[in-house]
């Protein structure tokens, strides 16, 4: 049983006198705890082709609103944003397919509206975060039951969530957050997944190739093209949907030194007829691919040269080339929504290297951390300036990027033998890497998961003895909600912190990660997220 709220909409679009209209029926979850609360305004965003989106915001008054005239148009995408009195987005919705607005006719459109949940998976469990709640609220963090080995979460139409596990796909009804139907068996070990725009299909990248899964029929079409690491789906110039798979993904460096090398390939198959094709070598090592959902544009991130590029050719056998789109140091991941390209990378840390116990040495590409071993000449000693995760928002047509540098993170490592908990070392991030992200509807918030390393070499007396402070090597995993409007981190959960302690004398031998600040620790025990997704979000 659904709980609908009907809004009669007459929204401006275009400015022609040839007008039509439609009624919006916004269906809310049957589970009361999942319904948006406190909404005071509704924003309807209409997008047609490559035209700029047109947004109309109105105050809710008894469940209805009116906002002007509506020009006749074809293939219009509709998005709904509900905001509370503080202008925070508390509900999101999106039409599953584009519509035609016909002059002189009224069309009824039903759109599922949900809270803007963000989901993170660690490969064993699926966790949820509710950005509409304060971090101290017991409902802020949740865990979905009944899913098996989840790896990737994909929003399909908003009323369904495709949870792609290691070897199967499960469908979650978003009005109850519970599984529906039987799991669909996949043909190989899953690595990534992407929704097919305007359909009930999901493209899955697995160790044997690419599978196209139809959630309505439960059918699976697979093509054997080799192990595919990343996948994205978008239209060609004639509107045919293609799945683009990345083979040989090259990850950006976590630490400030090292050699970034590798060979990447791309394989492209038609969604409706996924035939075996020969992968083609890409011009440079590549970490991610993302296709525009409504126009024939494909983008890639290059971690070794620090760029976001536009991919030219390749679908019909043309020569593949890269066109520079935006510079981004250690470019790692990207996605595309209706109007913008979103990418994330890292500004590398500035590290100090050791020269035995006699001072500063020279850092080289081979310089690395040594804990729990003793220091050696040229090894990393400490971080002078911490690494920063960087997020860019770039107009789809190209132009000046909006760059958001996340605050550099620091972690406190405390002396567990100090009963007062006052003796600690504060470590700067030696490395930070964005693993996955999702841009939530409206483009105001981004859910992102990262991993970071923190390190400091041991402190010794002259000649290497005694060891006053041991070597510390910590690694954290984080879920972050980035507020694009204020360029700040609105919410953070440090999902895990692990620590390696180097050799120590009996001075200060025992150390541990400090507790996360109130509201920033995991509610269900530590875990390491590998992917993130969101309802109606661009991933």
Buried (B, 14 or more C-beta within 10 A) or exposed (E): EEEEBBBBBBBBBBEEEEBBBBBBBBBBBEBEEBBBEEBBBBBBBBBBEEEEBBBBEBEBEEEBBEBEBBBBBEBBBBBBBBBBEEEBBBBBBBBBEBBEBBBEEEEEBBBBBBBBBBBBBBBBBBBBBBBBBEBEEEEBBBEBEEBBBBBBBBBBBBBBBBBBBBBBBBBBBBBEBEBBEEBBEBBBEBBBBBBBBBBBBBBBBBEBBBBBBBBEEBEBBBBEBBBBBBBBBBBBEEEEBBBBBBBBBBBBBBBBBBEBEBEBBBBBBBBEEBEEBEBBEBBBBBBBBBBBBBBBBBBBBBBBBBBBBBBBEBBEEEEBEBEEBBBBBBBBBBBBBBBBBBBBBBBBBBBBBBBEBEEEBEBEEEBBBBBBEBBEEBBBBBBEBBBBBBBBBBBBEEEEBBBBEBEBBEBBBBBBEEEEEEEBBEBBBBBBBBBBBBBBBBBBBBBBBBBBBBBBBBBBEEEEEEBEBBBBBBBBBBBBBBBBEEBEBBBBBBBBBEBBBBEBBEEBBEBEBBEBEEBBBBEEEBBBBBBBBBBBBBB
